Amino acid sequence: MKAVVMREKQLRIEQLAPPRPGAGEVLVKTLACGICGSDLHMFHHCEKVLANFKRSNIPIAFDDRQDVVFGHEFCGEILDHGPGSDKRFKVGTRVCSLPFVIDAQAFHHIGYSNRYPGGYGEQMVLAEPMLLAVPGDLPADLAALTEPLTVAAHAVNRARLDGSEVPVVIGCGPIGLALIAILKSRGIGPVVAADFSPARRALAERMGADVVVDPAQQSPYTSWLQVAAPAGYDINGPMALLGLGLQPKPCVVFECVGVPGLIQQVIQHAPPRSRLIVVGVCMESDRIEPLIAIGKEMNVHFSFGYTHEEFAETLHALADGKLDGAPMITARVTLEGVNDAFATLAQPDQHAKIMITYP
């Protein structure tokens, strides 16, 4: 099969032996696969990422001296079943899957594994228990958005919203856009979104953000005040700090950038008793000032991954039309275009999600 292989810090198109499904596994033909920001991080900072995973006991590991085929946001079509499979999905069924293969001995993350190639290749082996049939006529490239949208759905679930909140989304890259889509699909809002990039602000509007802010021109918390707080509410005043007098709607901030200093920036400028959900993956050490967070009684949650139930709910929301992820896809490429796509995505104001499609 043809695949884009990471080797010696380069991406190369290679002909590889087709993978073989083992017990309880299926062989699929890849139909579409998204290029994830995590793939870019892994490509440019592989050794550091893997070392941090090991330190934090996150079971994602591979030998970066051997070939790796990225791709964990995918849709495929079943070609064959491995021995001992229950064959509940027949050959020809279009499927999405949580990108995990788990047994008593090991955990493998498809696309970040020497053993299980991801969707940057023409074929993949997937674990039968992780499969979900793609409902109806949902296009393969939209079905492949299930994984990043579920990351956002899990973050929203971590926030435990009751519908009274006014969320602030900091950063309108793919995950920020996915968060806007999830929030709007659940009737949460108005949603304030902030990004320095004009192109990403335009995408945030297309995804349904009600207030879109250029942080270079205005603080997103000023915009939040305008739609969430009663007249005269002073975000920095003692009445606000002590929770006295007329109160604003609750503020929930989703940090989707992942650069040092942003968590502290939210703690510093968000209103008292805000909830901060950290979704952006910062690759560096960071610092916060706990005194400010304590004084403002901030709640800080970190969000990672998702559950099988959340994955299924997101896929069906896409199929039912309750969730529209289509504006996230800003370009489509073949395997031959992956190298250029990585270079393009290094300039974050040009694209959101670039999708690999197959004939």
C-alpha distance (Angstrom), angle and dihedral (degrees) to the residues before:
residue distance angle dihedral
M1 . . .
K2 3.79 . .
A3 3.79 117.3 .
V4 3.78 142.9 160.9
V5 3.80 104.8 -114.8
M6 3.79 127.2 -163.0
R7 3.79 108.3 -138.8
E8 3.81 130.4 155.0
K9 3.81 90.6 -6.1
Q10 3.79 91.8 -56.7
L11 3.79 134.0 104.4
R12 3.80 113.0 -129.8
I13 3.80 133.0 176.6
E14 3.81 107.9 -124.3
Q15 3.78 140.2 171.6
L16 3.81 107.3 -121.1
A17 3.78 133.0 -178.0
P18 3.81 109.1 -95.6
P19 3.82 112.1 -101.8
R20 3.80 117.6 -109.1
P21 3.79 121.4 -135.9
G22 3.79 116.3 -125.2
A23 3.78 129.7 -157.4
G24 3.79 110.9 -39.7
E25 3.80 92.9 8.4
V26 3.80 136.7 110.5
L27 3.78 133.7 -148.2
V28 3.79 114.0 -131.4
K29 3.77 137.0 -173.8
T30 3.81 110.1 -129.0
L31 3.80 113.0 -119.7
A32 3.82 100.9 174.1
C33 3.79 137.7 -7.1
G34 3.77 131.4 -174.4
I35 3.80 123.8 -135.4
C36 3.80 105.3 -124.9
G37 3.78 127.7 -153.8
S38 3.80 86.3 -125.0
D39 3.81 88.1 62.3
L40 3.80 89.5 56.5
H41 3.81 91.0 48.2
M42 3.79 90.8 48.9
F43 3.79 92.7 47.4
H44 3.80 95.2 50.3
H45 3.82 99.9 33.2
C46 3.80 104.3 23.2
E47 3.81 99.3 143.5
K48 3.78 93.1 46.7
V49 3.81 94.3 46.5
L50 3.80 92.7 49.3
A51 3.80 91.3 47.1
N52 3.81 90.9 52.2
F53 3.79 91.2 48.2
K54 3.80 89.2 52.9
R55 3.82 93.1 48.3
S56 3.81 91.3 50.6
N57 3.84 94.6 44.0
I58 3.81 92.3 -118.0
P59 3.83 102.1 153.9
I60 3.81 97.8 -133.4
A61 3.79 110.4 118.6
F62 3.78 141.6 143.5
D63 3.79 139.1 157.2
D64 3.79 105.2 -95.3
R65 3.83 89.3 -160.9
Q66 3.81 88.3 68.9
D67 3.79 130.0 63.9
V68 3.80 118.7 -76.5
V69 3.82 127.2 -173.3
F70 3.80 110.7 -154.9
G71 3.78 127.0 -149.6
H72 3.82 128.9 107.1
E73 3.84 101.2 161.0
F74 3.78 101.7 76.7
C75 3.77 152.6 134.8
G76 3.80 121.6 -153.0
E77 3.80 144.9 171.6
I78 3.79 122.0 -120.6
L79 3.80 113.6 -112.3
D80 3.82 102.3 169.2
H81 3.80 145.1 -11.1
G82 3.77 128.3 -121.8
P83 3.81 122.7 -126.5
G84 3.78 115.7 -70.2
S85 3.79 93.8 18.0
D86 3.79 118.6 148.1
K87 3.84 90.4 -136.7
R88 3.79 93.4 -146.2
F89 3.81 87.3 152.7
K90 3.79 112.8 53.3
V91 3.79 128.1 -138.9
G92 3.80 108.5 -78.5
T93 3.81 95.1 34.2
R94 3.78 114.0 134.0
V95 3.80 110.8 -131.4
C96 3.76 144.5 179.7
S97 3.77 121.1 -157.7
L98 3.73 143.0 -168.1
P99 3.81 100.0 -106.8
F100 3.80 94.9 -119.7
V101 3.79 135.9 107.9
I102 3.79 110.6 -168.3
D103 3.78 130.5 179.7
A104 3.80 136.5 154.4
Q105 3.80 91.8 -84.2
A106 3.79 105.7 39.2
F107 3.78 151.5 6.7
H108 3.80 118.3 -134.7
H109 3.80 124.7 -170.3
I110 3.79 108.9 -151.2
G111 3.79 108.8 -124.2
Y112 3.80 92.4 22.3
S113 3.78 96.7 64.3
N114 3.79 138.6 85.6
R115 3.79 89.5 -141.8
Y116 3.82 102.8 44.4
P117 3.82 115.4 47.8
G118 3.79 117.0 -151.8
G119 3.76 135.5 -138.3
Y120 3.81 95.4 -66.6
G121 3.81 83.5 83.5
E122 3.78 130.7 69.0
Q123 3.83 92.7 -117.2
M124 3.81 136.4 32.3
V125 3.79 138.8 -176.4
L126 3.80 113.7 -131.7
A127 3.80 133.4 -174.2
E128 3.80 112.8 -107.7
P129 3.84 95.2 -137.5
M130 3.80 90.2 57.1
L131 3.81 96.1 53.3
L132 3.79 126.5 111.8
A133 3.79 122.8 -175.3
V134 3.80 113.7 -123.3
P135 3.81 106.0 -116.1
G136 3.79 121.3 -122.9
D137 3.78 118.8 -40.4
L138 3.80 98.4 -27.4
P139 3.84 104.2 152.5
A140 3.79 115.0 -110.7
D141 3.80 94.9 -120.4
L142 3.81 91.5 53.8
A143 3.81 90.9 45.8
A144 3.81 87.9 54.2
L145 3.82 88.1 62.0
T146 3.81 89.0 68.6
E147 3.80 92.6 92.0
P148 3.84 99.9 53.1
L149 3.80 91.8 38.8
T150 3.80 89.6 52.7
V151 3.81 89.9 53.5
A152 3.81 85.6 58.6
A153 3.81 93.0 43.8
H154 3.80 90.1 53.8
A155 3.82 90.7 50.5
V156 3.81 90.6 51.6
N157 3.79 89.6 48.7
R158 3.80 89.5 51.0
A159 3.82 88.1 56.0
R160 3.83 91.1 59.4
L161 3.78 94.3 -145.1
D162 3.79 120.8 -168.0
G163 3.82 96.7 -168.2
S164 3.79 97.9 -99.6
E165 3.81 95.0 93.4
V166 3.78 132.0 101.1
P167 3.83 105.3 -144.7
V168 3.78 125.4 -150.1
V169 3.82 116.6 -153.9
I170 3.80 112.3 -159.0
G171 3.80 109.4 -159.8
C172 3.80 124.7 20.7
G173 3.78 100.7 -145.1
P174 3.81 118.8 124.3
I175 3.82 95.4 -65.3
G176 3.80 93.4 43.7
L177 3.81 89.7 50.0
A178 3.80 90.0 47.4
L179 3.80 89.8 52.1
I180 3.79 91.1 52.3
A181 3.80 89.5 51.2
I182 3.81 93.0 49.4
L183 3.82 93.6 46.2
K184 3.80 92.8 49.3
S185 3.81 92.5 45.9
R186 3.82 87.8 57.4
G187 3.78 95.0 47.6
I188 3.81 94.3 -111.6
G189 3.76 116.2 148.3
P190 2.90 167.1 -42.7
V191 3.80 86.7 -76.1
V192 3.80 119.6 -150.6
A193 3.81 114.3 -155.9
A194 3.79 127.5 -171.8
D195 3.80 132.0 -166.9
F196 3.80 135.8 145.1
S197 3.83 92.2 -136.6
P198 3.83 116.5 89.3
A199 3.82 90.2 -153.8
R200 3.79 92.6 53.5
R201 3.79 92.0 45.5
A202 3.80 87.8 54.4
L203 3.79 89.8 51.3
A204 3.81 90.1 49.0
E205 3.80 88.5 56.7
R206 3.80 90.7 49.8
M207 3.81 89.8 51.2
G208 3.80 89.4 54.8
A209 3.81 107.2 -95.7
D210 3.80 108.8 161.4
V211 3.82 97.6 -154.6
V212 3.80 120.6 28.1
V213 3.79 119.1 -167.5
D214 3.78 136.5 -166.8
P215 3.83 101.7 -146.3
A216 3.79 89.2 -153.0
Q217 3.81 88.2 64.8
Q218 3.81 104.0 32.5
S219 3.78 138.4 5.4
P220 3.81 112.1 -106.6
Y221 3.81 87.0 -133.2
T222 3.80 90.1 60.3
S223 3.80 86.9 55.1
W224 3.80 89.3 46.5
L225 3.82 90.2 53.0
Q226 3.79 90.8 54.0
V227 3.81 93.4 58.2
A228 3.83 103.3 26.6
A229 3.80 109.7 35.5
P230 3.81 134.2 69.5
A231 3.80 119.4 -113.5
G232 3.79 112.6 -76.9
Y233 3.80 95.5 20.3
D234 3.81 108.2 148.4
I235 3.79 109.3 -153.1
N236 3.81 90.4 -159.6
G237 3.79 99.2 39.0
P238 3.82 129.0 108.2
M239 3.82 93.0 -112.8
A240 3.81 89.6 58.7
L241 3.79 92.3 44.9
L242 3.81 92.2 52.0
G243 3.80 94.9 40.4
L244 3.82 93.9 -118.8
G245 3.79 128.7 146.2
L246 3.78 125.3 6.8
Q247 3.79 110.0 -3.2
P248 3.82 130.8 -149.2
K249 3.75 125.7 -126.4
P250 3.83 111.0 -83.6
C251 3.81 115.3 -82.2
V252 3.80 118.7 -136.7
V253 3.79 116.3 -176.4
F254 3.80 121.6 -160.3
E255 3.81 109.3 -160.9
C256 3.81 106.4 -154.9
V257 3.80 103.1 164.5
G258 3.79 106.8 74.3
V259 3.80 102.9 -153.6
P260 3.81 126.5 133.9
G261 3.78 114.1 -88.8
L262 3.78 98.7 26.5
I263 3.80 96.8 100.2
Q264 3.79 89.6 52.6
Q265 3.80 90.2 45.7
V266 3.81 90.5 56.7
I267 3.81 91.9 45.9
Q268 3.80 89.4 50.5
H269 3.80 99.3 47.3
A270 3.82 109.3 24.5
P271 3.82 117.0 95.1
P272 3.80 121.6 -93.9
R273 3.81 116.9 -77.1
S274 3.79 93.0 20.0
R275 3.77 120.5 155.4
L276 3.79 114.9 -129.1
I277 3.80 118.0 -160.4
V278 3.80 110.6 -167.9
V279 3.81 109.5 -150.4
G280 3.81 100.7 148.5
V281 3.80 112.1 94.4
C282 3.79 109.8 -128.7
M283 3.81 110.6 -159.5
E284 3.81 94.7 -164.2
S285 3.77 136.7 65.8
D286 3.79 111.5 -89.2
R287 3.80 138.3 -163.4
I288 3.79 133.3 -142.3
E289 3.80 134.1 -178.9
P290 3.82 106.0 -124.9
L291 3.82 93.7 -167.6
I292 3.80 90.8 67.3
A293 3.81 92.9 45.7
I294 3.81 90.8 47.8
G295 3.79 93.8 47.4
K296 3.79 90.6 51.2
E297 3.84 93.0 40.9
M298 3.80 91.4 -128.8
N299 3.77 120.0 -175.4
V300 3.81 112.0 -143.6
H301 3.81 121.0 -167.9
F302 3.79 128.9 177.3
S303 3.79 119.0 -147.8
F304 3.80 127.6 -154.6
G305 3.80 131.9 166.8
Y306 3.79 126.3 -28.7
T307 3.80 144.2 -113.7
H308 3.80 130.9 -96.9
E309 3.82 89.4 -110.1
E310 3.81 92.4 53.2
F311 3.81 90.4 48.7
A312 3.81 91.6 52.5
E313 3.81 92.9 46.2
T314 3.80 91.5 51.8
L315 3.81 94.1 48.5
H316 3.80 91.3 51.1
A317 3.81 92.4 45.1
L318 3.83 88.0 56.1
A319 3.79 91.5 48.7
D320 3.82 93.3 46.5
G321 3.79 92.3 50.5
K322 3.81 92.5 -118.7
L323 3.78 88.2 117.0
D324 3.81 123.1 43.9
G325 3.78 114.9 -162.5
A326 3.80 97.4 157.9
P327 3.84 97.0 103.7
M328 3.81 89.1 59.5
I329 3.81 90.7 70.1
T330 3.78 105.7 82.5
A331 3.81 99.5 164.5
R332 3.80 142.2 11.0
V333 3.79 125.6 -148.5
T334 3.80 139.2 175.2
L335 3.79 122.2 -126.5
E336 3.79 88.1 -87.4
G337 3.81 89.3 62.1
V338 3.81 98.2 51.8
N339 3.81 96.1 94.2
D340 3.80 91.7 52.6
A341 3.80 89.9 44.6
F342 3.83 90.7 56.8
A343 3.80 89.5 51.2
T344 3.82 91.0 48.0
L345 3.79 93.3 48.8
A346 3.79 89.5 54.2
Q347 3.82 83.7 73.8
P348 3.81 98.0 62.5
D349 3.79 98.1 -165.5
Q350 3.81 95.2 65.9
H351 3.80 105.0 61.3
A352 3.79 143.9 9.4
K353 3.81 111.1 -163.3
I354 3.80 120.6 6.3
M355 3.78 110.9 -164.2
I356 3.81 125.9 -152.7
T357 3.80 109.7 -141.7
Y358 3.80 130.7 -171.1
P359 3.80 129.8 -145.7
